[in-house]
Amino acid sequence: MLTHLRNTIFLIVLFNFIVALNLTLHDYDNPSASHILDAEIINNTLIVTGMVGGIEFYDISNPEVLNHLTSFSLSSGGGGGGSGGGGGSKPNCVKASGNHAYVTTKNGVAILNISNPSNPQSLGYISGTSNMILENLDILDNVLAVAAHENGILLFDISNPSNPEPITTIQSENAWTVYIENSTIFIGDESQLVMYYLDESTNQVDYMLELDMPNSVKDIVGDGYGALYVALGTDGVMALNLGTNFSPDIIDTYNTTSLANRLDILDGKVAVSDWDDVEILEIRENSLQKVGYKNTTRRTMAIATKENYIYSAEWAAVQIFEFGEIEGPDIDLDFYELNYPFVENGESYTLPLNVTNNGNSELILDEAYVTNSEFSASPLNNLAPGESQIVDITYTANAANASGSYRIYSNDTDEPEILCETNGNIIGANVGDQAPDFNLSIVANGNGNFQLSDHIGEIVVLAFFAPN
């Protein structure tokens, strides 16, 4: 009897674990905007900002449907609007309040009238914000805070929302993000979490304290009930307890799969845009645990939530996921693109693809095949709940620039068709190719020239940015 009871408890725990790690896909859109960096929800409107292509507006009164309203572009001079190619303003981050939205761009902080989200109107730029590198921003009542890297945190009075007035500037080394809760301003200044007290009656700002973080702070969000979450890039997400006197104590840190970048609160949990997936974390018994995820592998840059719905703002796409129990099967791939190193004609190279059923019933395979004869795949079987299988996909080269996909058709209701792109011997740089030597001037984080051949045997990461 005791053995039977233990087995029953084990099965219940296992079942709850499988249920928790599911996000249902509801809708997908590939808008004209790309290089998408932020998402904001106000009432029933979703706003998505792309550095290329401008700003997208969606009606999400039905939270499972992306009802596209308009593509909006800012002029580089601070007026006008309409659809088109973005006007050279390069929108970055967005925050909305009432009938207005504020957008950080390369030309300053833009002001939009969004009383009619199908026809937003540009009201120009906040004076004095041009010629700065502007990042994240937040709003508390009539105070707008803008992270401006080495120019600090810019505070504005937006009691007249179309004509913000400067309050003060909080100095910083390199402010990436800012969050305001209960008259406390939280700043991500490189690898420090810095706190200031804001007296809203006088707009006086006073320094409180700072905490060293294990990595650069990418985003900060609170749940309004004493928990604060900090996105730390490759170090994951840290949860802190603010307590009654706003003196933070670290609860736990969860090391997410890739790069924790942006956060939003989801019914007492925190949703994380983690580059190649969306993760849902929750504090349970003083431990930060993953209770949901969906592998997107499409560079999830930012995230916005409404009720149990998660809006994933990806580099060139927007998706809607719902957190909750899934009764049926749920297919996930660990990669949505396989890029092979250079392969000589007649030779082969194999890469593994992990296929997982994260649902609660059997994943029944209808069909699985490759679309290009230069690729072949090992057989894929039906998968029980929680089961994974490695599919070996082999590329045998006989021509240049072989591309195709591995397609799976199954009884997954929200993704009956799923594919992984396969690319072999592409024209250009391939994984494993010999890098050509070069010499370039260092324009940031140092001086002089960089010669690649001086760093043989080292890991070299290069960041290239197009001029504004």
C-alpha positions in Angstrom: 0.0 0.0 0.0 2.8 2.4 0.9 4.6 1.6 -2.4 1.4 2.3 -4.3 1.0 5.6 -2.5 4.6 6.7 -3.3 4.0 5.8 -7.0 0.8 7.8 -7.0 2.5 10.9 -5.5 5.3 10.6 -8.0 2.9 10.4 -10.9 1.0 13.5 -9.7 4.2 15.5 -9.3 5.4 14.4 -12.8 2.1 15.3 -14.3 2.1 18.8 -12.8 5.6 19.4 -14.1 4.7 18.5 -17.6 1.5 20.7 -17.5 3.5 23.7 -16.2 6.0 23.9 -19.0 3.6 24.7 -21.8 2.8 27.8 -23.7 0.1 27.6 -26.4 0.8 29.4 -29.7 -2.3 31.5 -30.8 -1.2 33.9 -33.5 1.8 35.0 -35.5 2.5 38.1 -37.6 5.4 39.1 -39.8 5.1 42.9 -39.9 6.8 45.4 -42.1 8.9 46.5 -39.1 12.1 44.6 -38.4 14.9 44.8 -35.9 12.1 44.8 -33.4 13.3 45.8 -29.9 10.3 46.5 -27.7 6.7 45.9 -27.0 4.1 47.8 -24.9 0.5 47.1 -24.0 -1.9 49.8 -23.0 -5.6 48.9 -22.7 -6.3 46.8 -25.8 -3.5 48.1 -27.9 -0.1 46.4 -28.5 2.7 48.7 -29.7 5.8 47.2 -31.2 8.9 49.2 -32.2 11.3 48.3 -34.9 14.5 50.1 -35.7 13.8 49.4 -39.3 10.3 49.9 -40.7 8.9 51.9 -37.8 6.2 51.2 -35.2 3.4 48.6 -35.4 0.0 48.9 -33.8 -2.3 46.0 -33.0 -5.8 45.7 -31.5 -5.7 42.8 -29.0 -9.2 43.2 -27.6 -9.3 39.5 -28.5 -6.1 38.6 -26.7 -5.5 35.6 -28.9 -5.5 37.5 -32.2 -3.1 40.0 -33.6 -5.4 42.4 -35.4 -3.0 44.7 -37.2 -4.1 48.3 -37.2 -1.4 50.3 -38.8 2.4 50.6 -39.5 3.5 54.1 -38.4 6.8 55.9 -39.2 8.3 58.9 -37.5 9.9 61.6 -39.6 13.5 62.3 -38.7 12.7 65.9 -38.0 10.0 65.3 -35.4 6.7 65.7 -37.2 4.3 63.8 -39.4 3.6 60.1 -39.7 2.0 57.5 -41.9 3.2 54.2 -43.2 6.5 53.4 -44.8 10.1 52.9 -44.0 10.6 54.4 -40.6 11.7 57.9 -41.6 15.3 57.2 -40.4 14.3 57.8 -36.7 15.1 54.2 -35.6 12.6 53.7 -32.8 14.0 51.7 -29.9 11.8 51.5 -26.7 8.3 52.5 -26.0 6.1 53.4 -22.9 2.5 54.5 -23.0 0.3 56.4 -20.6 -3.3 57.5 -21.2 -3.6 58.7 -24.8 0.1 59.2 -25.3 3.2 57.0 -26.1 6.8 58.0 -25.7 9.4 56.4 -27.9 13.2 56.6 -27.7 14.8 57.1 -31.1 18.1 58.3 -32.5 16.6 61.7 -32.8 15.3 62.0 -29.2 12.2 61.0 -27.3 9.2 61.1 -29.7 5.7 61.8 -28.4 2.7 60.1 -30.1 -1.0 60.8 -29.7 -2.5 57.3 -29.6 -6.1 58.2 -28.8 -6.9 56.6 -32.1 -4.4 53.7 -32.4 -5.5 53.1 -36.0 -4.2 56.6 -36.8 -1.5 57.7 -34.4 -0.2 61.2 -34.6 3.4 62.5 -34.1 3.6 65.4 -31.7 7.3 65.9 -32.2 10.3 65.2 -29.9 11.0 66.2 -26.3 13.3 69.2 -26.3 16.9 68.5 -25.3 16.9 64.7 -26.0 18.6 64.6 -29.4 22.2 63.6 -29.8 21.9 61.0 -27.0 21.9 57.3 -27.0 18.5 56.6 -25.6 17.3 53.2 -24.2 14.6 52.0 -21.9 12.0 54.2 -20.2 9.2 54.1 -17.6 6.3 56.2 -16.4 4.9 56.7 -12.9 1.9 59.0 -12.7 3.2 62.3 -14.2 6.9 61.4 -14.2 8.6 60.0 -17.3 12.1 58.5 -16.8 14.4 57.8 -19.7 17.6 55.8 -19.6 20.3 57.7 -21.6 23.4 55.6 -21.0 26.3 58.0 -20.0 23.9 60.9 -20.1 22.1 59.4 -17.1 18.4 59.1 -16.3 16.4 62.0 -17.7 13.3 62.8 -15.6 10.3 64.8 -17.1 7.0 66.1 -15.8 4.3 64.9 -18.2 1.3 66.4 -16.5 1.0 68.1 -19.9 1.7 64.9 -21.8 2.2 66.6 -25.2 4.7 69.1 -23.7 7.0 67.4 -21.1 9.0 69.6 -18.8 12.5 68.5 -17.5 12.7 67.8 -13.8 16.3 66.7 -13.3 19.0 64.3 -14.5 20.3 61.5 -12.3 24.0 60.9 -13.2 25.2 57.4 -14.2 28.1 55.6 -15.8 26.0 53.8 -18.4 22.3 53.6 -17.6 20.6 50.9 -19.7 17.2 50.7 -18.0 15.0 52.4 -15.5 11.9 51.3 -13.5 9.7 53.3 -11.1 7.6 51.7 -8.3 6.1 53.3 -5.2 8.2 56.5 -5.5 11.4 54.5 -5.9 13.5 54.8 -9.0 15.5 51.6 -9.9 18.3 52.1 -12.4 20.4 49.5 -14.2 23.7 51.2 -14.4 26.1 48.7 -16.0 26.4 46.0 -13.4 24.8 48.0 -10.5 21.2 48.2 -9.4 20.9 51.8 -8.1 17.9 53.1 -6.1 16.7 56.7 -5.7 13.7 58.0 -3.8 11.3 60.3 -5.7 9.2 62.8 -3.7 6.3 63.2 -6.2 5.0 66.3 -4.4 8.2 68.2 -4.9 9.9 66.1 -7.6 13.0 66.0 -5.3 15.2 63.0 -6.0 17.5 61.5 -3.3 20.0 58.7 -3.5 19.1 55.6 -1.5 21.5 52.7 -2.1 23.1 50.5 -4.8 23.8 46.8 -5.2 26.4 45.1 -7.2 25.0 42.6 -9.8 26.9 39.7 -11.3 26.4 41.0 -14.8 25.1 44.1 -16.7 21.5 44.9 -15.9 19.2 44.7 -19.0 15.8 45.2 -17.4 14.0 45.7 -14.1 10.4 45.0 -13.2 8.4 44.6 -9.9 5.2 42.8 -9.2 3.8 45.5 -7.0 3.8 43.2 -4.0 7.4 43.4 -2.8 9.2 41.3 -5.4 11.7 42.8 -7.9 13.1 41.0 -10.9 16.4 42.0 -12.7 17.4 40.6 -16.1 21.1 40.0 -16.2 21.8 38.8 -19.7 23.8 35.6 -19.8 23.5 35.4 -16.0 19.7 34.9 -16.2 17.2 36.6 -13.8 17.6 37.6 -10.2 14.6 37.9 -7.8 14.8 40.3 -4.9 12.6 40.9 -1.9 12.1 44.6 -1.4 10.6 44.3 2.1 8.6 47.0 3.8 11.5 49.5 3.8 12.6 48.9 0.2 15.9 47.4 1.3 16.4 44.6 -1.2 17.4 41.0 -0.2 18.3 38.5 -2.9 15.9 35.6 -3.1 17.4 33.6 -5.9 18.9 33.7 -9.3 17.7 31.5 -12.2 20.1 31.0 -15.1 17.9 31.1 -18.2 18.8 29.2 -21.3 20.3 32.1 -23.3 20.2 35.8 -22.8 17.6 37.3 -20.4 16.9 40.7 -21.9 13.4 42.0 -21.1 10.8 41.2 -18.4 7.1 41.7 -17.7 4.8 40.5 -14.9 2.4 37.7 -15.6 -0.1 37.0 -12.8 2.4 36.8 -10.0 5.1 35.3 -12.3 7.7 37.0 -14.5 7.9 36.5 -18.3 11.4 36.6 -19.8 12.4 37.3 -23.4 15.5 35.1 -23.5 16.7 35.5 -27.1 15.8 32.0 -28.4 12.9 31.3 -26.1 10.2 32.7 -23.8 10.5 31.6 -20.2 8.1 32.0 -17.3 9.6 32.1 -13.8 7.9 32.0 -10.4 9.1 32.3 -6.8 8.3 29.0 -5.0 9.6 28.4 -1.5 12.3 31.1 -1.8 13.4 29.6 -5.1 13.1 31.1 -8.6 11.8 28.2 -10.8 10.9 27.8 -14.4 7.2 27.0 -14.8 6.7 27.6 -18.5 8.7 28.1 -21.7 8.4 28.1 -25.5 11.4 27.7 -27.8 11.1 30.4 -30.5 14.7 30.5 -31.7 13.8 33.8 -33.5 15.7 36.3 -31.4 13.0 37.2 -28.9 14.0 40.7 -28.0 11.2 42.0 -25.8 8.0 40.8 -24.2 4.6 42.2 -23.1 1.9 40.5 -21.1 -1.9 40.8 -20.7 -3.6 38.4 -18.3 -2.2 35.0 -19.1 -1.1 36.0 -22.6 2.5 36.7 -23.6 3.3 38.8 -26.7 6.7 37.9 -28.0 8.4 40.7 -29.8 11.0 39.0 -32.0 13.6 40.4 -34.4 11.2 40.3 -37.4 8.0 38.8 -36.0 5.3 39.0 -33.3 3.8 35.9 -31.6 1.1 35.4 -29.0 1.5 32.6 -26.4 -0.9 31.6 -23.6 0.4 30.3 -20.3 -1.7 27.4 -18.9 -2.5 23.8 -19.1 -2.3 22.0 -22.4 -4.3 18.8 -22.6 -3.0 17.6 -26.0 0.5 17.2 -27.4 2.9 20.1 -27.8 5.9 19.9 -30.1 9.1 21.8 -29.6 12.4 21.9 -31.5 15.7 23.0 -30.0 16.6 24.7 -33.3 14.6 26.2 -36.1 17.6 26.5 -38.4 20.6 24.2 -39.0 23.6 25.8 -40.6 26.3 23.4 -41.7 30.0 24.0 -41.9 31.6 23.8 -45.4 31.4 20.3 -46.8 33.4 19.1 -49.8 31.4 17.7 -52.7 30.6 14.0 -52.1 31.2 14.3 -48.4 28.7 14.5 -45.6 28.1 16.2 -42.3 25.4 15.4 -39.7 23.8 17.8 -37.2 21.3 16.7 -34.4 17.8 18.1 -34.0 16.1 17.5 -30.7 12.3 17.1 -31.0 10.3 17.1 -27.7 6.7 16.6 -26.8 6.0 19.0 -23.9 2.3 18.3 -23.9 0.1 15.9 -21.9 -0.9 13.4 -24.6 0.9 11.4 -27.2 2.4 13.3 -30.1 1.4 11.3 -33.2 3.5 11.8 -36.3 1.7 12.3 -39.6 4.7 12.9 -41.8 8.3 14.1 -41.5 10.6 14.8 -44.5 13.3 17.0 -45.9 12.6 19.2 -48.9 16.1 19.1 -50.5 17.6 15.8 -51.7 21.0 16.9 -50.4 19.7 16.4 -46.9 18.5 13.2 -45.3 16.9 12.6 -41.8 16.8 9.7 -39.5 13.2 8.4 -38.7 11.1 10.2 -36.1 8.7 8.2 -33.9 5.6 9.1 -32.0 6.5 10.8 -28.7 4.9 10.2 -25.3 4.3 13.2 -23.0 7.7 14.6 -21.9 9.6 12.4 -24.3 12.4 13.7 -26.6 14.1 12.2 -29.7 17.2 13.2 -31.6 16.8 13.3 -35.3 20.1 13.2 -37.2 19.9 15.4 -40.3 22.8 14.7 -42.7 24.0 17.1 -45.5 25.7 15.4 -48.4 27.2 18.1 -50.7 27.1 17.9 -54.4 26.4 21.6 -55.3 26.9 25.0 -53.8 24.2 26.8 -51.8 22.0 23.9 -50.7 19.0 25.1 -48.8 15.7 23.5 -47.7 13.9 22.5 -44.6 12.9 19.5 -42.4 9.1 19.5 -42.0 7.1 17.8 -39.3 3.3 17.3 -39.5 1.6 16.0 -36.3 -1.5 16.1 -34.2 -0.2 19.2 -32.3 -3.3 21.5 -32.5 -1.6 24.9 -32.4 1.4 23.9 -34.5 0.3 21.1 -36.8 3.2 21.9 -39.2 6.6 22.9 -37.9 9.9 23.2 -39.8 13.6 23.6 -39.3 15.5 25.3 -42.1 18.6 23.5 -43.4 21.5 25.4 -45.0 24.6 23.9 -46.5 27.5 25.5 -48.3 25.8 28.9 -48.4 27.3 31.6 -50.6 29.3 33.7 -48.1 30.7 32.8 -44.7 30.1 29.2 -43.4 30.6 27.9 -39.9 34.2 26.6 -39.7 35.5 28.7 -42.7 38.9 30.3 -42.3 38.4 33.9 -41.3 40.3 36.4 -43.5 42.8 38.6 -41.7 41.9 42.3 -41.4 43.0 45.5 -39.7 40.3 48.0 -38.5 40.4 51.1 -36.3 38.9 50.7 -32.9 36.1 53.3 -32.5 34.8 52.3 -29.0 36.0 50.6 -25.8 39.6 51.2 -26.7 41.9 52.9 -29.2 44.3 52.1 -32.0 43.8 49.3 -34.5 42.6 45.8 -34.3 44.5 43.1 -36.2 42.7 39.8 -36.3 45.9 37.7 -36.8 47.2 39.1 -33.4 44.6 37.0 -31.7 45.1 33.6 -33.1 43.8 30.9 -30.6 41.6 33.4 -28.8 37.8 33.8 -28.9 37.1 37.0 -30.7 33.6 38.7 -30.6 33.1 41.7 -32.9 30.2 44.1 -32.7 29.5 46.2 -35.8 27.0 49.0 -35.9 25.8 51.0 -38.9 26.2 54.7 -38.6 23.0 56.7 -37.8 
